[in-house]
């Protein structure tokens, strides 16, 4: 990974539509990064719970959870 490359989570937030207006996105990605570092094979329920401290008014959370699960599947954290 080079300095200018997007992190896997950044890529999956874009590809799944998990980032819309972007207001919540930094907090979601930082929470997801810490969560994936500690729980690389978590399920959707645990993933959603890990992000619960971040509020999103745009996505309904499903696309955000999709982004984290997709990043988990790619195996790069
Ligand atoms: S993408 Fe707009 S608040 Fe989450």
py3Dmol code that shows the C-alpha trace and the ligand (Angstrom):
import py3Dmol

protein = """\
ATOM      1  CA  UNK A   1       0.000   0.000   0.000  1.00  0.00           C
ATOM      2  CA  UNK A   2       1.394   3.385  -1.012  1.00  0.00           C
ATOM      3  CA  UNK A   3       0.702   6.610   0.874  1.00  0.00           C
ATOM      4  CA  UNK A   4      -1.743   7.847  -1.765  1.00  0.00           C
ATOM      5  CA  UNK A   5      -3.708   4.582  -2.060  1.00  0.00           C
ATOM      6  CA  UNK A   6      -7.110   4.383  -0.421  1.00  0.00           C
ATOM      7  CA  UNK A   7      -7.398   2.008   2.498  1.00  0.00           C
ATOM      8  CA  UNK A   8      -9.571  -1.062   1.896  1.00  0.00           C
ATOM      9  CA  UNK A   9     -12.295   0.399   4.120  1.00  0.00           C
ATOM     10  CA  UNK A  10     -12.271   3.636   2.146  1.00  0.00           C
ATOM     11  CA  UNK A  11     -12.586   1.627  -1.078  1.00  0.00           C
ATOM     12  CA  UNK A  12     -15.476  -0.482   0.204  1.00  0.00           C
ATOM     13  CA  UNK A  13     -17.349   2.514   1.618  1.00  0.00           C
ATOM     14  CA  UNK A  14     -17.257   3.942  -1.899  1.00  0.00           C
ATOM     15  CA  UNK A  15     -18.094   0.709  -3.737  1.00  0.00           C
ATOM     16  CA  UNK A  16     -21.056  -0.212  -1.508  1.00  0.00           C
ATOM     17  CA  UNK A  17     -22.526   3.281  -1.196  1.00  0.00           C
ATOM     18  CA  UNK A  18     -21.675   3.351   2.510  1.00  0.00           C
ATOM     19  CA  UNK A  19     -20.480   6.927   2.136  1.00  0.00           C
ATOM     20  CA  UNK A  20     -23.155   9.333   0.979  1.00  0.00           C
ATOM     21  CA  UNK A  21     -23.031  12.864   2.427  1.00  0.00           C
ATOM     22  CA  UNK A  22     -19.816  11.903   4.255  1.00  0.00           C
ATOM     23  CA  UNK A  23     -20.550  13.507   7.609  1.00  0.00           C
ATOM     24  CA  UNK A  24     -20.429  10.231   9.537  1.00  0.00           C
ATOM     25  CA  UNK A  25     -17.872   8.515   7.318  1.00  0.00           C
ATOM     26  CA  UNK A  26     -14.643   9.416   9.164  1.00  0.00           C
ATOM     27  CA  UNK A  27     -16.017   8.145  12.476  1.00  0.00           C
ATOM     28  CA  UNK A  28     -17.467   5.047  10.855  1.00  0.00           C
ATOM     29  CA  UNK A  29     -14.196   4.184   9.144  1.00  0.00           C
ATOM     30  CA  UNK A  30     -12.088   4.770  12.247  1.00  0.00           C
ATOM     31  CA  UNK A  31     -14.465   2.646  14.354  1.00  0.00           C
ATOM     32  CA  UNK A  32     -14.487  -0.041  11.684  1.00  0.00           C
ATOM     33  CA  UNK A  33     -10.687  -0.064  11.467  1.00  0.00           C
ATOM     34  CA  UNK A  34     -10.279  -0.624  15.205  1.00  0.00           C
ATOM     35  CA  UNK A  35     -13.037  -3.243  15.146  1.00  0.00           C
ATOM     36  CA  UNK A  36     -11.547  -5.178  12.208  1.00  0.00           C
ATOM     37  CA  UNK A  37      -8.105  -5.116  13.791  1.00  0.00           C
ATOM     38  CA  UNK A  38      -9.536  -6.833  16.855  1.00  0.00           C
ATOM     39  CA  UNK A  39     -12.217  -8.960  15.160  1.00  0.00           C
ATOM     40  CA  UNK A  40     -11.182  -9.887  11.624  1.00  0.00           C
ATOM     41  CA  UNK A  41     -13.948 -12.487  11.185  1.00  0.00           C
ATOM     42  CA  UNK A  42     -16.938 -10.909  12.919  1.00  0.00           C
ATOM     43  CA  UNK A  43     -20.563 -11.322  11.877  1.00  0.00           C
ATOM     44  CA  UNK A  44     -22.954  -8.558  10.767  1.00  0.00           C
ATOM     45  CA  UNK A  45     -24.565  -8.173  14.176  1.00  0.00           C
ATOM     46  CA  UNK A  46     -21.223  -7.642  15.908  1.00  0.00           C
ATOM     47  CA  UNK A  47     -20.168  -5.276  13.131  1.00  0.00           C
ATOM     48  CA  UNK A  48     -23.298  -3.198  13.510  1.00  0.00           C
ATOM     49  CA  UNK A  49     -22.855  -3.114  17.280  1.00  0.00           C
ATOM     50  CA  UNK A  50     -19.250  -1.919  16.900  1.00  0.00           C
ATOM     51  CA  UNK A  51     -20.424   1.053  14.843  1.00  0.00           C
ATOM     52  CA  UNK A  52     -23.317   1.954  17.136  1.00  0.00           C
ATOM     53  CA  UNK A  53     -21.674   5.075  18.554  1.00  0.00           C
ATOM     54  CA  UNK A  54     -21.727   6.728  15.131  1.00  0.00           C
ATOM     55  CA  UNK A  55     -24.925   8.254  13.820  1.00  0.00           C
ATOM     56  CA  UNK A  56     -25.764   8.282  10.121  1.00  0.00           C
ATOM     57  CA  UNK A  57     -28.734  10.153   8.714  1.00  0.00           C
ATOM     58  CA  UNK A  58     -28.247   8.941   5.144  1.00  0.00           C
ATOM     59  CA  UNK A  59     -27.675   5.235   4.677  1.00  0.00           C
ATOM     60  CA  UNK A  60     -29.861   3.366   7.145  1.00  0.00           C
ATOM     61  CA  UNK A  61     -26.622   1.623   8.185  1.00  0.00           C
ATOM     62  CA  UNK A  62     -27.001  -1.410   5.901  1.00  0.00           C
ATOM     63  CA  UNK A  63     -24.622  -0.072   3.249  1.00  0.00           C
ATOM     64  CA  UNK A  64     -22.128   0.874   5.954  1.00  0.00           C
ATOM     65  CA  UNK A  65     -22.240  -2.638   7.416  1.00  0.00           C
ATOM     66  CA  UNK A  66     -21.936  -3.975   3.850  1.00  0.00           C
ATOM     67  CA  UNK A  67     -18.766  -1.899   3.433  1.00  0.00           C
ATOM     68  CA  UNK A  68     -17.180  -3.265   6.595  1.00  0.00           C
ATOM     69  CA  UNK A  69     -18.153  -6.859   5.782  1.00  0.00           C
ATOM     70  CA  UNK A  70     -16.762  -6.421   2.253  1.00  0.00           C
ATOM     71  CA  UNK A  71     -13.474  -5.111   3.699  1.00  0.00           C
ATOM     72  CA  UNK A  72     -13.406  -8.086   6.057  1.00  0.00           C
ATOM     73  CA  UNK A  73     -13.783 -10.398   3.064  1.00  0.00           C
ATOM     74  CA  UNK A  74     -10.865  -8.776   1.296  1.00  0.00           C
ATOM     75  CA  UNK A  75      -8.707  -9.582   4.287  1.00  0.00           C
ATOM     76  CA  UNK A  76      -6.666  -6.371   4.232  1.00  0.00           C
ATOM     77  CA  UNK A  77      -6.887  -4.167   7.257  1.00  0.00           C
TER      78      UNK A  77
END
"""
ligand_1 = """\
4
LIG
S -23.358 9.250 4.977
Fe -24.446 11.040 5.566
S -24.585 10.919 7.718
Fe -23.744 9.035 7.117
"""
view = py3Dmol.view(width=600, height=400)
view.addModel(protein, "pdb")
view.setStyle({"model": 0}, {"cartoon": {"style": "trace"}})
view.addModel(ligand_1, "xyz")
view.setStyle({"model": 1}, {"stick": {}})
view.zoomTo()
view.show()
